[in-house]
Amino acid sequence: QEHADAETLRQACAHLIREKQSEHAHRHVRWSLVECPLNATQLPVPLSPLMRTLSNLLNNSAEASPQNSEVKLALESDSSRLRLRIVDRGPGIPKEIVDRAVRGGYSTKPTGNG
């Protein structure tokens, strides 16, 4: 898989935000993409798995957020790092499961629901 540049990431994130607006319209969540200058020219990871992970995280944010709240996706970088931040009004991850939650495949949802 090919690594994308910063502009491709920006466009992919804007498209993803539009998808989530439509997908979660019934939740009345506002979506925004906060763009800071992206100094990194090449992403350190392939775009496809990154976007799949972001999509899942944004779904979780929408599902955890109260109606009429906002979910923000912020893109930031410096010369050595890329940072993607998701900010929502959900309750957060309980401290007792944080270590398990950051591993792939963990979910608090019933089996087959995420």
Backbone hydrogen bonds, N-H to C=O, Kabsch-Sander energy under -0.5 kcal/mol:
donor,donor_aa,acceptor,acceptor_aa,energy
4,A,45,V,-0.6
6,A,41,T,-0.7
9,L,5,D,-2.0
10,R,6,A,-2.5
11,Q,7,E,-2.4
12,A,8,T,-2.5
13,C,9,L,-2.6
14,A,10,R,-2.2
15,H,11,Q,-2.2
16,L,12,A,-2.2
17,I,13,C,-2.5
18,R,14,A,-1.9
19,E,15,H,-2.2
20,K,16,L,-2.4
21,Q,17,I,-2.2
22,S,18,R,-1.7
23,E,19,E,-3.0
24,H,20,K,-2.5
25,A,22,S,-1.3
27,R,24,H,-1.7
28,H,25,A,-1.6
29,V,24,H,-0.7
30,R,69,S,-3.0
32,S,71,V,-1.9
34,V,32,S,-0.6
34,V,73,L,-2.8
35,E,33,L,-0.7
36,C,34,V,-0.6
36,C,75,L,-1.8
39,N,37,P,-0.8
43,L,4,A,-3.1
47,L,2,E,-1.0
50,L,46,P,-1.2
51,M,47,L,-2.8
52,R,48,S,-2.0
53,T,49,P,-2.2
54,L,50,L,-2.6
55,S,51,M,-2.5
56,N,52,R,-2.0
57,L,53,T,-2.5
58,L,54,L,-2.8
59,N,55,S,-2.3
60,N,56,N,-2.3
61,S,57,L,-2.3
62,A,58,L,-2.5
63,E,59,N,-2.5
64,A,60,N,-1.9
65,S,61,S,-1.5
68,N,27,R,-0.7
68,N,28,H,-1.3
69,S,66,P,-1.1
71,V,30,R,-3.0
72,K,87,V,-2.7
73,L,32,S,-2.6
74,A,72,K,-0.5
74,A,85,R,-3.2
75,L,34,V,-2.5
76,E,83,R,-2.5
77,S,37,P,-0.7
78,D,81,R,-2.2
83,R,76,E,-3.3
85,R,74,A,-2.5
85,R,83,R,-0.5
87,V,72,K,-2.4
87,V,85,R,-0.5
97,I,94,P,-2.1
98,V,94,P,-0.6
98,V,95,K,-0.8
101,A,97,I,-2.9
102,V,98,V,-1.5
103,R,100,R,-1.3
106,Y,103,R,-1.3
113,N,110,P,-2.0
